[in-house]
Amino acid sequence: PRDKVGFGSTVHLKDANGQTIMYSLVMPEDADVDQGLISTASPIGRALLAKEEGDEVTVTTPNGSKGFETVKLLTIQDESPNAERS
C-alpha cells in the first residue's frame, strides 16, 4: 500500500519521551535492530503493519507495552527511483 506501513517501509516514530526513532521493515533474515532494520514478524513490525502517518501504535513486548506515534512514513513505492512524485 502506498500510504500504509508494509514490507520495505521506513517509519519514523515518536515515543512517549518525544524522541524520534526510525525503523525500516525487512524480512526476518535481514533484521538488525542496531541498524534500525526490524522484521515484519517482530512485535513492533506486526504492530506497525497497515498504520498511517499520525496513527498511534501500541507495541506489546515481553518487557511490557510501549506507545508510539507514526510521524513520517516512506513506503517502498516512495523510495523507488520510478516513484511518481506529486
Secondary structure as the mmCIF struct_conf table of DSSP 4:
data_model
#
loop_
_struct_conf.conf_type_id
_struct_conf.id
_struct_conf.beg_label_comp_id
_struct_conf.beg_label_asym_id
_struct_conf.beg_label_seq_id
_struct_conf.end_label_comp_id
_struct_conf.end_label_asym_id
_struct_conf.end_label_seq_id
BEND BEND1 ASP A 3 LYS A 4
TURN_TY1_P TURN_TY1_P1 PHE A 7 GLY A 8
STRN STRN1 THR A 10 ASP A 15
TURN_TY1_P TURN_TY1_P2 ALA A 16 ASN A 17
BEND BEND2 GLY A 18 GLY A 18
STRN STRN2 THR A 20 VAL A 26
HELX_RH_3T_P HELX_RH_3T_P1 PRO A 28 ASP A 30
STRN STRN3 ASP A 32 ASP A 32
HELX_RH_3T_P HELX_RH_3T_P2 VAL A 33 GLN A 35
TURN_TY1_P TURN_TY1_P3 GLY A 36 GLY A 36
STRN STRN4 LEU A 37 SER A 39
TURN_TY1_P TURN_TY1_P4 THR A 40 ALA A 41
BEND BEND3 SER A 42 SER A 42
HELX_RH_AL_P HELX_RH_AL_P1 PRO A 43 LEU A 48
TURN_TY1_P TURN_TY1_P5 LEU A 49 ALA A 50
TURN_TY1_P TURN_TY1_P6 GLU A 53 GLY A 54
STRN STRN5 GLU A 56 THR A 61
TURN_TY1_P TURN_TY1_P7 PRO A 62 ASN A 63
STRN STRN6 GLY A 64 LEU A 74
HELX_RH_AL_P HELX_RH_AL_P2 ILE A 76 GLU A 79
BEND BEND4 SER A 80 SER A 80
TURN_TY1_P TURN_TY1_P8 PRO A 81 ASN A 82
#
